């Protein structure tokens, strides 16, 4: 490893990303093929930290095409993630397939999971078989299990989804539990299993890490509880409003207005007006059913 790369690695570890980028660029400028992999990989990582996606993409491509196997695979992995976020699914898939066929166990498993994930996100029915083959993929067990919960639930196979969810819970990755619980709860609610849906929604709220997804679950939970436990439903809608996601907040305000009509018409009117301010398209019609106006 060159002096520049070593300095760049140290600076990056200290959070000095701009200074690290300078060192990695110096290493690349030498043209030494032995440093292309680590320098390009390091540069790509720090440029991502600096918000330079285009520069990171170029640096990672250089590293991915280098002869340094370890850094080429690591750069390919990071580049695949970047391309996925940017919507270049075809480019990401090519990289994940390269990783899957690398023969390096850790990278191969990561690549196979990446391919399966892209299939899942595109609605490709092959995703199910791909994830089922990856149940024991080291380091990815919880992600795979959560994906299978979603796939089984979306297919209406709720018993299989429930069994997979139990397996997932035993793996201890609560973030993946939260992710899977959101989908499972929605499908259980659609199937009329209010108790099961409530338990899943509560798990999703407790363990979810995506704030917008958690707010969406709170919205569903409010709707589920509105008849039997209106106060808990009200609390759920208020949490959605506080989360601040406009579309979800508009629906929460509308639903809260409907909930409050029976108990507090003045508060219901204000909630309807808030939904109108947030741009909900149906609020005027809904409010009119209860003899209320959305005009301030």
Sine and cosine of phi, psi and omega as CSV:
sin_phi,cos_phi,sin_psi,cos_psi,sin_omega,cos_omega
0.00,0.00,0.72,-0.70,-0.04,-1.00
-0.95,0.31,0.29,-0.96,0.04,-1.00
-0.87,0.50,-0.66,0.75,-0.03,-1.00
-0.88,0.47,-0.67,0.74,0.01,-1.00
-0.91,0.42,-0.67,0.74,0.01,-1.00
-0.88,0.48,-0.68,0.74,0.02,-1.00
-0.92,0.40,-0.67,0.74,0.02,-1.00
-0.87,0.49,-0.67,0.74,0.03,-1.00
-0.89,0.46,-0.68,0.73,-0.01,-1.00
-0.91,0.42,-0.70,0.71,0.00,-1.00
-0.90,0.44,-0.64,0.77,0.02,-1.00
-0.89,0.45,-0.66,0.75,0.02,-1.00
-0.89,0.45,-0.46,0.89,0.01,-1.00
-1.00,0.02,0.00,1.00,0.00,-1.00
1.00,0.09,0.14,0.99,0.02,-1.00
-1.00,-0.01,0.95,0.30,-0.18,-0.98
-0.94,0.34,-0.64,0.77,0.00,-1.00
-0.90,0.44,-0.70,0.71,0.02,-1.00
-0.91,0.42,-0.62,0.79,0.03,-1.00
-0.89,0.45,-0.66,0.75,0.01,-1.00
-0.86,0.52,-0.64,0.77,0.02,-1.00
-0.87,0.49,-0.69,0.72,0.00,-1.00
-0.91,0.41,-0.67,0.74,0.01,-1.00
-0.91,0.41,-0.62,0.78,0.03,-1.00
-0.90,0.43,-0.62,0.79,0.06,-1.00
-0.89,0.47,-0.66,0.75,0.01,-1.00
-0.89,0.45,-0.69,0.72,0.01,-1.00
-0.90,0.43,-0.59,0.81,-0.05,-1.00
-0.91,0.40,-0.32,0.95,0.01,-1.00
-0.94,0.34,-0.37,0.93,-0.03,-1.00
0.96,0.26,0.11,0.99,-0.01,-1.00
-0.95,0.31,0.90,-0.43,-0.06,-1.00
-0.89,0.45,-0.33,0.94,-0.01,-1.00
-0.98,0.21,-0.25,0.97,0.00,-1.00
-0.94,-0.35,-0.07,1.00,-0.04,-1.00
-0.85,0.52,-0.70,0.71,-0.03,-1.00
-0.89,0.46,-0.87,0.50,-0.02,-1.00
-0.91,0.42,-0.58,0.81,-0.02,-1.00
-0.94,0.34,-0.70,0.72,0.01,-1.00
-0.91,0.42,-0.66,0.75,0.03,-1.00
-0.89,0.45,-0.73,0.68,0.00,-1.00
-0.89,0.46,-0.67,0.74,0.00,-1.00
-0.90,0.44,-0.67,0.74,0.02,-1.00
-0.86,0.51,-0.66,0.75,-0.01,-1.00
-0.91,0.41,-0.71,0.71,-0.05,-1.00
-0.96,0.29,-0.53,0.85,0.05,-1.00
-0.92,0.40,-0.56,0.83,0.11,-0.99
-0.89,0.46,-0.66,0.75,0.05,-1.00
-0.89,0.46,-0.52,0.86,-0.01,-1.00
-1.00,0.04,-0.02,1.00,0.04,-1.00
0.99,0.13,0.25,0.97,0.00,-1.00
-0.99,-0.14,0.99,0.14,-0.05,-1.00
-0.91,0.42,-0.65,0.76,-0.02,-1.00
-0.91,0.42,-0.70,0.71,0.04,-1.00
-0.90,0.44,-0.65,0.76,0.02,-1.00
-0.89,0.46,-0.68,0.73,-0.01,-1.00
-0.87,0.50,-0.69,0.72,0.00,-1.00
-0.90,0.43,-0.71,0.71,-0.02,-1.00
-0.91,0.43,-0.66,0.75,-0.01,-1.00
-0.92,0.38,-0.56,0.83,0.06,-1.00
-0.89,0.45,-0.66,0.75,0.03,-1.00
-0.87,0.50,-0.72,0.69,-0.01,-1.00
-0.92,0.40,-0.64,0.77,-0.03,-1.00
-0.90,0.45,-0.47,0.88,-0.01,-1.00
-1.00,-0.08,0.12,0.99,-0.04,-1.00
-0.99,0.16,0.17,-0.98,0.00,-1.00
-1.00,0.07,-0.10,1.00,0.02,-1.00
-0.99,0.16,0.98,-0.21,-0.17,-0.99
-0.85,0.52,-0.74,0.67,-0.07,-1.00
-0.87,0.49,-0.76,0.65,-0.04,-1.00
-0.96,0.27,-0.50,0.86,0.05,-1.00
-0.90,0.44,-0.67,0.75,0.01,-1.00
-0.95,0.31,-0.66,0.76,0.02,-1.00
-0.90,0.44,-0.66,0.75,0.03,-1.00
-0.92,0.39,-0.62,0.78,0.04,-1.00
-0.88,0.47,-0.64,0.77,0.01,-1.00
-0.89,0.46,-0.74,0.68,-0.01,-1.00
-0.93,0.37,-0.63,0.77,0.01,-1.00
-0.90,0.43,-0.63,0.78,0.03,-1.00
-0.88,0.48,-0.67,0.74,0.04,-1.00
-0.90,0.44,-0.68,0.73,0.00,-1.00
-0.89,0.45,-0.71,0.71,0.00,-1.00
-0.91,0.42,-0.59,0.81,0.05,-1.00
-0.88,0.48,-0.71,0.70,0.01,-1.00
-0.89,0.45,-0.54,0.84,-0.03,-1.00
-1.00,0.08,-0.07,1.00,0.04,-1.00
1.00,-0.01,0.09,1.00,0.04,-1.00
-1.00,0.04,0.97,0.23,-0.09,-1.00
-0.91,0.40,-0.65,0.76,-0.02,-1.00
-0.89,0.46,-0.69,0.72,0.01,-1.00
-0.91,0.42,-0.66,0.75,0.03,-1.00
-0.90,0.44,-0.66,0.75,-0.03,-1.00
-0.90,0.44,-0.64,0.77,0.03,-1.00
-0.86,0.51,-0.65,0.76,0.00,-1.00
-0.94,0.35,-0.68,0.73,0.02,-1.00
-0.89,0.45,-0.60,0.80,0.03,-1.00
-0.92,0.39,-0.59,0.80,0.07,-1.00
-0.89,0.46,-0.70,0.72,0.03,-1.00
-0.89,0.46,-0.69,0.72,-0.03,-1.00
-0.87,0.49,-0.53,0.85,-0.01,-1.00
-0.99,-0.13,0.23,0.97,-0.11,-0.99
-0.96,0.27,-0.39,0.92,-0.07,-1.00
0.99,0.15,-0.07,1.00,0.06,-1.00
-1.00,-0.06,0.92,-0.39,-0.20,-0.98
-0.75,0.67,-0.78,0.63,-0.04,-1.00
-0.90,0.44,-0.73,0.68,0.00,-1.00
-0.94,0.35,-0.58,0.82,0.00,-1.00
-0.90,0.44,-0.69,0.72,0.03,-1.00
-0.90,0.44,-0.67,0.74,0.02,-1.00
-0.88,0.48,-0.67,0.74,0.01,-1.00
-0.91,0.42,-0.68,0.73,0.01,-1.00
-0.90,0.44,-0.64,0.77,0.05,-1.00
-0.92,0.40,-0.63,0.78,0.04,-1.00
-0.88,0.48,-0.70,0.71,0.04,-1.00
-0.88,0.48,-0.72,0.69,0.00,-1.00
-0.87,0.49,-0.64,0.77,0.00,-1.00
-0.90,0.44,-0.67,0.74,0.03,-1.00
-0.90,0.44,-0.62,0.78,0.06,-1.00
-0.89,0.46,-0.69,0.72,0.00,-1.00
-0.88,0.48,-0.75,0.66,-0.06,-1.00
-0.91,0.42,-0.46,0.89,0.00,-1.00
-1.00,-0.01,-0.01,1.00,0.00,-1.00
0.98,0.21,0.30,0.95,-0.02,-1.00
-0.96,0.27,0.81,-0.59,-0.03,-1.00
-0.89,0.45,-0.26,0.97,0.03,-1.00
-0.95,0.33,-0.22,0.98,-0.02,-1.00
-0.87,0.49,-0.63,0.77,-0.06,-1.00
-0.86,0.50,-0.78,0.63,0.00,-1.00
-0.90,0.44,-0.60,0.80,0.00,-1.00
-0.89,0.46,-0.70,0.71,0.01,-1.00
-0.94,0.33,-0.58,0.81,0.01,-1.00
-0.89,0.45,-0.52,0.85,0.04,-1.00
-0.96,0.26,-0.24,0.97,-0.10,-1.00
-0.96,-0.29,0.24,0.97,-0.06,-1.00
-0.81,0.59,-0.57,0.82,-0.06,-1.00
-0.97,-0.22,0.30,0.95,-0.02,-1.00
-0.91,0.40,0.91,-0.41,-0.09,-1.00
-0.84,0.55,0.77,-0.64,0.01,-1.00
1.00,0.08,-0.13,0.99,-0.06,-1.00
-0.81,-0.59,0.15,0.99,-0.13,-0.99
-0.84,0.53,-0.70,0.71,-0.06,-1.00
-0.94,0.35,-0.67,0.74,0.02,-1.00
-0.88,0.48,-0.69,0.73,0.02,-1.00
-0.89,0.45,-0.72,0.70,0.00,-1.00
-0.88,0.48,-0.69,0.73,0.02,-1.00
-0.89,0.46,-0.63,0.77,0.02,-1.00
-0.91,0.42,-0.63,0.78,0.03,-1.00
-0.92,0.38,-0.61,0.79,0.08,-1.00
-0.84,0.55,-0.74,0.67,-0.01,-1.00
-0.88,0.47,-0.71,0.70,-0.03,-1.00
-0.91,0.42,-0.71,0.71,0.01,-1.00
-0.91,0.42,-0.68,0.73,-0.02,-1.00
-0.90,0.44,-0.69,0.72,0.00,-1.00
-0.91,0.41,-0.42,0.91,0.04,-1.00
-1.00,0.10,-0.04,1.00,-0.02,-1.00
0.99,0.14,0.15,0.99,0.00,-1.00
-1.00,-0.04,0.96,0.28,-0.18,-0.98
-0.95,0.32,-0.51,0.86,0.06,-1.00
-0.91,0.42,-0.70,0.72,0.03,-1.00
-0.91,0.42,-0.63,0.77,0.03,-1.00
-0.89,0.45,-0.68,0.74,0.01,-1.00
-0.89,0.45,-0.67,0.75,0.01,-1.00
-0.90,0.43,-0.66,0.75,0.02,-1.00
-0.92,0.38,-0.57,0.82,0.03,-1.00
-0.90,0.43,-0.63,0.78,0.06,-1.00
-0.89,0.45,-0.66,0.75,0.04,-1.00
-0.89,0.45,-0.67,0.74,0.02,-1.00
-0.87,0.49,-0.71,0.70,-0.02,-1.00
-0.85,0.52,-0.56,0.83,0.00,-1.00
-0.96,0.30,-0.22,0.97,-0.01,-1.00
-0.99,0.11,-0.27,0.96,0.13,-0.99
1.00,0.10,0.06,1.00,0.03,-1.00
-1.00,-0.02,1.00,-0.07,-0.15,-0.99
-0.95,0.31,-0.43,0.90,0.07,-1.00
-0.90,0.44,-0.66,0.75,0.04,-1.00
-0.94,0.33,-0.53,0.85,0.10,-0.99
-0.86,0.51,-0.72,0.69,0.01,-1.00
-0.88,0.48,-0.68,0.73,0.01,-1.00
-0.87,0.49,-0.75,0.66,-0.05,-1.00
-0.94,0.33,-0.59,0.81,-0.04,-1.00
-0.89,0.46,-0.54,0.84,0.00,-1.00
-0.88,0.48,-0.72,0.70,-0.01,-1.00
-0.95,0.31,-0.68,0.73,-0.01,-1.00
-0.87,0.48,-0.69,0.73,0.01,-1.00
-0.87,0.50,-0.68,0.73,0.00,-1.00
-0.87,0.48,-0.70,0.71,-0.03,-1.00
-0.95,0.32,-0.59,0.81,0.06,-1.00
-0.91,0.42,-0.63,0.78,0.04,-1.00
-0.89,0.45,-0.69,0.73,0.03,-1.00
-0.88,0.48,-0.51,0.86,-0.03,-1.00
-1.00,0.05,0.03,1.00,0.05,-1.00
1.00,0.07,0.15,0.99,0.02,-1.00
-1.00,-0.03,0.99,0.13,-0.09,-1.00
-0.90,0.43,-0.67,0.75,-0.03,-1.00
-0.91,0.42,-0.71,0.71,0.02,-1.00
-0.90,0.43,-0.65,0.76,0.02,-1.00
-0.90,0.44,-0.67,0.74,-0.01,-1.00
-0.89,0.46,-0.71,0.71,0.01,-1.00
-0.87,0.48,-0.66,0.75,0.00,-1.00
-0.93,0.37,-0.70,0.72,0.02,-1.00
-0.87,0.50,-0.68,0.73,-0.01,-1.00
-0.90,0.43,-0.59,0.81,0.07,-1.00
-0.92,0.40,-0.63,0.77,0.00,-1.00
-0.91,0.42,-0.64,0.77,0.02,-1.00
-0.93,0.37,-0.66,0.75,-0.04,-1.00
-0.93,0.37,-0.63,0.77,-0.16,-0.99
-0.94,-0.34,-0.17,0.98,-0.05,-1.00
-0.90,0.43,0.59,-0.80,0.00,-1.00
-0.94,-0.34,-0.26,0.97,0.04,-1.00
-1.00,0.01,0.94,-0.34,-0.12,-0.99
-0.86,0.51,-0.63,0.78,-0.02,-1.00
-0.94,0.34,-0.63,0.78,0.04,-1.00
-0.90,0.43,-0.65,0.76,0.03,-1.00
-0.88,0.47,-0.66,0.75,0.04,-1.00
-0.89,0.46,-0.64,0.77,0.03,-1.00
-0.90,0.43,-0.61,0.79,0.04,-1.00
-0.92,0.40,-0.66,0.75,0.05,-1.00
-0.86,0.51,-0.62,0.79,0.03,-1.00
-0.89,0.45,-0.71,0.70,0.04,-1.00
-0.90,0.43,-0.62,0.79,0.00,-1.00
-0.91,0.42,-0.65,0.76,0.06,-1.00
-0.86,0.50,-0.70,0.72,0.02,-1.00
-0.89,0.45,-0.62,0.78,-0.02,-1.00
-0.91,0.41,-0.60,0.80,-0.10,-0.99
-1.00,-0.04,-0.08,1.00,-0.20,-0.98
-0.88,0.48,-0.54,0.84,-0.04,-1.00
-0.99,0.11,-0.71,0.70,-0.11,-0.99
-1.00,0.02,-0.56,0.83,-0.06,-1.00
-0.69,-0.72,0.95,0.30,-0.10,-0.99
-0.86,0.51,-0.55,0.83,-0.01,-1.00
-0.93,0.38,-0.65,0.76,0.06,-1.00
-0.92,0.39,-0.59,0.81,0.06,-1.00
-0.89,0.46,-0.69,0.72,0.03,-1.00
-0.86,0.52,-0.71,0.71,0.00,-1.00
-0.88,0.48,-0.63,0.78,0.01,-1.00
-0.90,0.43,-0.70,0.72,0.00,-1.00
-0.90,0.43,-0.63,0.78,0.02,-1.00
-0.88,0.47,-0.63,0.78,0.03,-1.00
-0.90,0.44,-0.59,0.81,0.06,-1.00
-0.91,0.42,-0.69,0.73,0.02,-1.00
-0.87,0.49,-0.65,0.76,-0.02,-1.00
-0.95,0.32,-0.42,0.91,-0.01,-1.00
-0.92,0.40,-0.50,0.87,0.17,-0.99
1.00,0.07,0.22,0.98,0.06,-1.00
-1.00,0.09,0.91,-0.41,-0.24,-0.97
-0.80,0.60,-0.77,0.64,-0.03,-1.00
-0.89,0.46,-0.71,0.71,0.02,-1.00
-0.92,0.40,-0.64,0.77,-0.01,-1.00
-0.90,0.43,-0.63,0.77,0.01,-1.00
-0.88,0.47,-0.69,0.72,0.03,-1.00
-0.92,0.38,-0.63,0.77,0.03,-1.00
-0.88,0.47,-0.67,0.75,0.02,-1.00
-0.90,0.44,-0.66,0.75,0.05,-1.00
-0.89,0.46,-0.76,0.65,-0.02,-1.00
-0.89,0.45,-0.61,0.79,0.03,-1.00
-0.91,0.42,-0.62,0.78,0.06,-1.00
-0.87,0.50,-0.71,0.70,0.03,-1.00
-0.88,0.47,-0.66,0.75,0.00,-1.00
-0.90,0.44,-0.65,0.76,-0.12,-0.99
-0.99,0.15,-0.28,0.96,-0.04,-1.00
-0.78,0.62,-0.64,0.77,-0.08,-1.00
-0.96,0.28,-0.39,0.92,-0.16,-0.99
-0.91,-0.42,-0.57,0.82,-0.12,-0.99
-0.50,-0.87,0.99,0.12,-0.06,-1.00
-0.84,0.55,-0.59,0.80,-0.01,-1.00
-0.91,0.42,-0.70,0.71,0.04,-1.00
-0.92,0.40,-0.58,0.81,0.04,-1.00
-0.88,0.47,-0.69,0.72,0.01,-1.00
-0.86,0.50,-0.69,0.72,0.00,-1.00
-0.91,0.41,-0.60,0.80,0.02,-1.00
-0.92,0.39,-0.65,0.76,0.07,-1.00
-0.88,0.47,-0.67,0.75,0.00,-1.00
-0.91,0.42,-0.60,0.80,0.05,-1.00
-0.91,0.42,-0.66,0.75,0.05,-1.00
-0.88,0.48,-0.62,0.78,0.02,-1.00
-0.91,0.42,-0.66,0.75,0.02,-1.00
-0.90,0.44,-0.50,0.86,0.03,-1.00
-0.99,0.12,-0.07,1.00,0.12,-0.99
1.00,-0.02,0.33,0.94,0.02,-1.00
-0.91,0.40,0.80,-0.60,-0.12,-0.99
-0.95,0.31,-0.34,0.94,-0.12,-0.99
-0.96,-0.27,0.00,1.00,-0.18,-0.98
-0.91,0.41,-0.62,0.79,-0.02,-1.00
-0.88,0.47,-0.68,0.73,0.01,-1.00
-0.91,0.42,-0.69,0.72,-0.01,-1.00
-0.91,0.42,-0.72,0.70,0.00,-1.00
-0.88,0.48,-0.62,0.78,-0.02,-1.00
-0.89,0.46,-0.51,0.86,0.02,-1.00
-0.87,0.49,-0.47,0.88,-0.02,-1.00
-0.98,-0.21,0.20,0.98,0.02,-1.00
0.96,0.29,0.41,0.91,-0.03,-1.00
-0.91,-0.40,0.43,-0.90,0.00,-1.00
-0.95,-0.33,0.51,-0.86,0.07,-1.00
-0.99,-0.16,0.08,1.00,-0.02,-1.00
-1.00,0.06,0.80,-0.60,0.01,-1.00
-0.93,0.38,0.00,0.00,0.00,0.00
